Every structure is written in structure tokens, then in C-alpha cells.
Amino acid sequence: MELIIRSNPVQIIRHQICSDSCENKGKKEESMQNIPKMFSEIQKVTDKAMVFLQKKALSALYIPKQQLHMAMNNTTAPKVQLLYDLCKTTFTPSGLSSSPSPQPIHKLCSLLDTFGPADVGLKEESPDDDRGHGFFGLNRVTRWAQPITYLDIHECDSFTMCIFCFPTSSVIPLHDHPGMTVFSKVLYGSMHVKAYDWVEPSCIKESQEPGCPQVRLARLAADKVLTAPCGTSILYPKTGGNLHCFTAVTPCAVLDVLAPPYREDLGRKCTYYVDYPYSAFGNGAQISNGKEEEYAWLAEIETPDDLYMRSGVYVGPSIRV
């Protein structure tokens, strides 16, 4: 007799649930064991990504040494600084030698030729204002009493860098520059320049003029109007118009480099003169070349009372000495 044991359906279901539960529990335990390993792998990938991003970010900020050096060299210094540096290497307390090399002089002129009013902190005055100091708001009577403004940029034993700002019709009378070389650059406006050099050997005559015991013969070197933009003018100790007079045709400004500077204790005193036509004292004086109109007699005078000059404040780029 065959014995058939029929399991209770409920028991069968319970058995299946139990089997499934055990199997799932094993898988769950296995998964739980793998979580730390998964986190470790994720951390490694994250770390690598962070290192890569950091390197990429730093590489964008990094400037190679050669490129950095080039960038520093490409930084343009103010022109006035370049002028100072060039003067410092060109001049000594005794000025230029008797036969100076043309190269440093050419460099100075080339640099000065590029200067405009903005390079030294100036604003060009309007010729319509015709005073050189339009902000004063003065009338036509008082405008002629406006002073020439002197701006000191730099002065040392070897050279002086300065600016003269002229209102219209103002004058710096005829004066000399003993043993000095002077570079002058008109920054804006128009200026009349009249200049002389002493005739060598010197020709001196006694004068009957009151206050002028004697006169000395000089030859005309320049008699012209300079209007910006124009080239740089140079005078030397014995040539180029060492004695000159400036008259402002319009409001104007002049940048000067004097080497060496005035120093009375070293014999470099600024002396003022008045000029007389050659015919006034010409009898007996021989002219080796040129015409009489090219010569004049100069008499030393005291500093003119009507020389109206004041000191101003230089507001252009600073100089690193």
C-alpha cells in the first residue's frame, strides 16, 4: 500500500518563504560586506579627480619664469623716468666733455622729441585764453601781469630737469648759461627765441651808456619762433646760442634739462644782458664773416625788476631716483 503524505499547503508556502528569506539574507549579507570596498573605490576615483582639477586650475595661474621676465620688461616706465635715467648716465657734475659723443645727445633729443604736456602732468592752455592761466578769470588788463611758473622736476649736482610755463607775452630776458649744456623742448604753444654766442676771441669795448661800463660782441645764433610740436633745441657752453631770450607768442611751456645746473659758488651764475645793434658801438670792430645784422653788443645788467616768476608744484609722474 503506497503511503502518500500530502503536505499542508500552508506548510509548503511557509517553506518557500523560509527558503527565499534565507537566500535573500545571504545576498544581503554579501552586499553589506562589499559596501566598504565600493566606498574605497569611489574615494580613490574622487581623489584622482580632485588632484587632476587642482593641477589644471594651478596650471592656468602659473606663469613660466621666462614669460614673467618678459612681462616685467614690457612694462613701460613714464617718459620722465626714462629721461631721468638717461640724464643720470649721461651727465656728471662737470657736465659734458669738451668733445662729447653724439650718441647720448642723440638719445636725449630723440626722447625729448616725443614729450607732450601730458607726459609731465600739464594740460595745454588754450590760445584763445591768451594768458596761460585761464582758470584765474582775469580781465585783459591784468592778464599781462601773470607770472611765469617754474616747476622743479629734479635737481642734483649733475643736472636739472624743470619746466617753465609762460602766459602770453611774458619774457625771460637775455641770459647766459656759463659752462652748461641745455636741452629745451616746447611742450605746447609758440615761443620766440633769440640767441647769441660770444665772438671769440672776445671783443670788449667801453660803453658810455649809463650803468653799462662795457659791452661785448656776440653773434646771432637764432631768431625764430618755435611752435609745438617741434624738435629739441640744444645749446652748448660756446655754441648753439648759449645766451638766449624767450618770449611767449601764445601760452606755452618749455621742458628744460640743464647740465650741470646753475651754481654760483662754482662759477655758474645766471647773468642777464641787454643787446645793442652792432652799429651802436661798431666803429673799429672787425667782423670776420657775416653781415653786421648778425652781430650785437651785449651789456651785463642786474636781474630785471619786471621778471615775474613764481614756483609751482610739479604734478606729473614721480621719479624713482
Salt bridges, closest charged atoms under 4 A:
GLU23 OE2 - LYS27 NZ 3.79
ASP119 OD2 - LYS79 NZ 3.44
ASP129 OD1 - ARG131 NH2 3.11
ASP130 OD1 - ARG143 NH1 2.93
ASP157 OD1 - ARG263 NH1 4.00
GLU200 OE2 - ARG216 NH2 3.31
ASP223 OD1 - HIS192 NE2 2.63
ASP265 OD2 - ARG263 NH2 2.54
ASP275 OD2 - LYS194 NZ 3.32
GLU294 OE1 - ARG219 NH2 2.88
